[in-house]
Amino acid sequence: MSYDVVIIGSGPGGYVAAIRCAQVGLKTAIVEKYSSLGGTCLNVGCIPSKALLDSSEHYHNAAHTFKTHGIELKDLKVDLGQMIKRKGDVVKQTVDGINFLMKKNKIDVYTGMGSFVNKNKIKVTAADGKTQEIETKNVIIATGSKPISIPPVPIDKKRIITSTEALNLTEVPKHLIVIGGGVIGLELGSVYSRLGAKVTVVEFLDTLIPAMDRGLGRELQKVLSKQGFEFLFKHKVVGAETKGKEVTVKAENAEGQVVEIKGDYVLVAIGRKAYTEGLNLEAVGVKVDERGRVDVNDHLETSVPGIYAIGDVVKGAMLAHKAEEEGTFVAERLVGQKPHVNYNLIPGVVYTWPEVAAVGYTEEQLKEAGRAYKVGSFPFKASGRARASMDLDGFVKVLADKTTDEILGVHMIGPRAADMIAEAVVAMEFRASAEDVSRMSHAHPTFTESMREACLAATDNRPIHM
Amino acid sequence: MALDIKIPAVGESITEVTIGKWVKKDGDTVKADELLLEIESDKATFELNSEAAGVLRIKAKEGDVVQVGAVIASIEDGGVAAKPADAPAAKAESAAPAATKAAAPSAGTGEVKEIKVPAVGESISEVTIGTWAKKTGDFVQVEDLLCEIESDKATFELRAEVAGTLETVAKQGDVLPIGGLVCKIKVGAGSAAAPQAATSAPAATAASSGGSDYAKGHAAPAAAKILDEKGISTSSVQGTGKDGRITKEDAQNAQNKPVEKAAASNGVSAPKAPAGSRVDDRQKMTSLRKTISRRLVAVKNETAMLTTFNEVNMKPIMDLRAKHKDAFKEKNGVNLGFMSFFTKAVCQALLEYPSVNAYIDGEEIVYHNYCDVSIAVSAPKGLVVPVIRNAETMSFVEVEKEVVRLALKARDNKLTIDEMSGGTFTITNGGIFGSMMSTPIINAPQSAILGMHNIVERPMAVSGQVVILPMMYLALSYDHRIIDGRESVGFLVRVKQLLEDPTRLLLGV
């Protein structure tokens, strides 16, 4: 078969690129190594973790806030098997949705490992070893990323696990040790913390979610500590040992002393790396950078014309929605359109509760750039809506240019922050000022009123409800 | 208050007109732009429309001969026929007559001046709004450029008649009739202070609303994509969104600036489609293009047009030019081109063959005792035909200077209607684009057009010898209704003769 474009990898970058390619009239095929489409995000990432986060959140509320709400429960208990099964159903339905979309858009799906024969020929090797070759004018590499491990802590997938295994545990850990205070560690740590596990986070740096505004890390640490998390900052993990059901993690603290932490599971969540194994990039001469990521220019074209790469396998934030933007971008570029991706306005989201979400510049970045800015902050404590739902932790912080009032960054931690950040993205895409947003009606009572209040605070320090 | 209806200047050579048939009677209530009467001049019949709504008072009878500028009627205010737009203003005045009167000029009475499409030329009934130089909310001074107006003949600049705050009504690309509302200006000096205050205290603007324009010209995501695909920079687009932001609609309406367009041949800058793309692009015809298309088809249908050919040896002219061009340039500051030779040769021939210089008007033939030579020029927005007047009396230098002047104005879209109207004969030069031979279409209502072509060295038989000579084919398309073959061919042979022996031009032989 011969195609206009073949996409290798069917995660949110790959399948969105495929659909957009088909929409703009290109004959499109997609190659997926696993039997199920959707990549990490749908199968072992965003979607299943959200399913478990929602389930565990319900349990947590039932155990801790229902009584205050006036709901009495007896014999409350966790059925982890059912939770995992429901998560599986959610994944299956979502994956089926992708299958339907491929069919609807007349995209040919090849199951097997895709690798380059030359720049116009892809070999697909199925699990049973059968191979076939497909011809194509263009290729989009969308192979995503894999969890990183560190030599002192070899993954055994039983007691020392990655996020993939953490989504399929058969028991609630008694003490889960999470190595890495980033998004994945905190989300999965939250799941088991809510279900009753003791969770200890060992982080090399001195803050959580280090890429985000420091204010968010501090607040999140405060809230999670209240929920029972323990944090060991500035601890460098030097070893891990499994004895039966017990794992001992050894870490060196800031003073250079080695401390031992004993638990029954260790989740290694120190990050992910670009995944290009088996692509046979050497055969076509596609260059990768020092971190193994596929090198691309501003148009996401690799060193070989006609071969593009998107998502986690290239530089930039490892986020599903970033990959989707890039997939659309490349598809449209292929037919001569000229879209843009505004990388500064790709929001970052953490699905703890309260959720964390941010877009634009952090205070640290603005300070470093020497830009004069104003800060407007509004705590959910002062929100009527948040009081009603007992979600009083967190705040919205708006950073605006000191002279023009243009919004430069929005950082929020609070209920439904992940949904609320959309308003900030829209405002910033249109380069709205803080006052612009504060002059737009926000429905009452909603969590989004806090965004408006923070904008009022940023404009002129004149919030209404504070 | 009554408005006098005067005889407009209908053409440069017309000083008096005859009152034709009145369509409206004395005492009739008329609306703005309603046809009042016909006026006959020695060249054509014109219609005169009412400039305002009101009651008509006729002062000149049918058959009267009156001077241009004479008052022939007046329109009295009042009655039910008052223009809707005037109504609120009138009401406001009657509600507080004392206050309005006292408030004197320029004190920001809230008076709103409506800016309408002016009558830009006798044959122009509608115009297209071009680029806005100002936007709603801007404070404009008298004579500030508001926007460009494109007619089928030329581009005009619409300037503010009063100082005040602008409110645009028509959008770029809108087609409006003469008298159509373009924008409103809220008269008043008061608002002038506002922008000044804003600029003098930039720090304060952050806190106060609306003063900030940092986002002016910022393209929304969809707009940015469209502009990039059109190859238009955001700086050349007038944003109509909040504080001058460029909306998707702005981007969709954005067109390349004429200057950029000029680079493309003949202004036909079809948007470049990416390789392999099968997407069609649809663009609205400009009113100039619409008129060109309508007129060319009309000429084909309404005349008995045919073309005669000849060829001319350009060597004598080229030798003459080579010999004198430096001295000519030095003395006159303008190059000695071919146009002066052709224009002078054509004038000489026109005087000898008057039917080629004539046109049909109804059942009469109008012969011209002068040669107004139209020259087809490729302007950014399409073909324009400025006129060299009384070319028969001009020297070579004068012709060359006039050609340069008109061509420059054509390039900048600055030609006026006057400079393009009239003309008794046209010269077009397809040779500059490399044309070897063509059959040009007559520039109506003229009766003939001379087509110049490229100069190519060809082997010619001269006195039994083959000689290589720089040759040009000449084509004369003419209206056979009034020009017979003998005249058309004779005319073209005469032009050839004069060009091949330019000294004849000197002696008139």
Interface residues (C-beta under 8 A of the other chain):
Chain A: G25 V335 G336 Q337 K338 P339 H340 N342 D401 K402 T403 T404 D405 E406 E429 F430 R431 A432 S433 E435 D436 R439 T459 D460
Chain B: P202 A203 T205 A206 A207 S209 S212 Y214 A215 H218 A220 P221 A224 K225 D228 E229 G241 K242 R245 A273 P274 A275 G276 S277 R278
